[in-house]
Amino acid sequence: MFKEIESSREGQAADLTVEAKELIRVHLTENQDLVRDLQDRLRMAQEESELQTKRRMDVEKMLIKRETAYEELLDRTASNQSMAVEDIKVSSASHGRS
């Protein structure tokens, strides 16, 4: 069975004209070029995606740092305001006694 298929293929290949073989080569070359082009595009898209991911991670880190600094500033401000309110109460109480 395999020998029949093989001999059939050989007969078909021999039946191909030079023009047909050249046309097949041209199409194969064009398809290979298209595949290479698509691979290059895919590689560039992956690199761009990796760069965007890195940028996003950097921005997220910066945001976390700023949120932490803001919370610390807010805590200090609230603490300072609490101390100022206490000072006012103490001052008012001491003026009220005078």
C-alpha positions in Angstrom: 0.0 0.0 0.0 2.7 2.5 1.0 4.8 1.6 -2.1 1.8 2.4 -4.3 1.3 5.8 -2.7 5.0 6.5 -2.9 5.2 5.5 -6.6 2.0 7.6 -7.2 3.7 10.6 -5.6 6.8 10.1 -7.7 4.8 9.9 -10.8 2.9 13.1 -9.9 6.1 14.9 -9.1 7.5 13.9 -12.4 4.3 15.1 -14.1 4.7 18.6 -12.6 5.9 21.1 -15.2 8.9 23.4 -14.6 6.4 26.3 -14.4 4.3 24.5 -11.8 7.4 23.7 -9.7 8.5 27.3 -9.9 5.1 28.6 -8.9 5.1 26.3 -5.9 8.6 27.6 -5.0 7.4 31.2 -5.3 4.3 30.6 -3.2 6.4 28.7 -0.6 8.9 31.6 -0.4 6.1 34.2 -0.1 4.5 32.2 2.7 7.8 31.8 4.5 8.3 35.6 4.2 4.8 36.1 5.6 5.5 33.8 8.5 8.8 35.6 9.3 7.0 38.9 9.2 4.3 37.7 11.5 6.9 36.3 13.9 8.7 39.6 13.9 5.4 41.4 14.6 4.6 38.9 17.4 8.0 39.4 18.9 7.6 43.2 18.9 4.1 43.0 20.3 5.4 40.7 23.1 8.3 43.1 23.9 5.8 46.0 23.9 3.5 44.1 26.2 6.5 43.3 28.6 7.5 47.0 28.6 3.9 48.1 29.4 3.7 45.5 32.2 7.0 46.8 33.6 5.7 50.4 33.4 2.4 49.5 35.1 4.3 47.7 37.9 6.6 50.8 38.3 3.5 53.1 38.5 1.8 50.8 41.0 4.9 50.8 43.2 5.1 54.6 43.0 1.4 54.9 43.8 1.8 52.6 46.9 4.7 54.8 48.1 2.7 58.0 47.6 -0.3 56.5 49.4 1.9 55.5 52.3 3.4 58.9 52.5 0.0 60.6 52.3 -1.3 58.4 55.1 1.7 59.2 57.2 1.2 62.9 56.5 -2.5 62.6 57.3 -1.7 60.8 60.6 0.8 63.5 61.6 -1.6 66.3 60.7 -4.4 64.6 62.7 -2.0 64.2 65.6 -0.9 67.8 65.4 -4.5 69.0 65.3 -5.4 66.8 68.3 -2.5 68.3 70.2 -3.6 71.8 69.1 -7.1 71.2 70.3 -5.7 69.9 73.6 -3.6 73.0 73.9 -6.6 75.2 73.3 -8.7 73.3 75.9 -5.9 73.6 78.5 -5.4 77.2 77.6 -9.2 77.9 77.8 -9.4 76.0 81.1 -6.5 78.0 82.6 -7.9 81.3 81.4 -11.3 80.4 82.8 -9.7 79.8 86.2 -7.9 83.1 86.3 
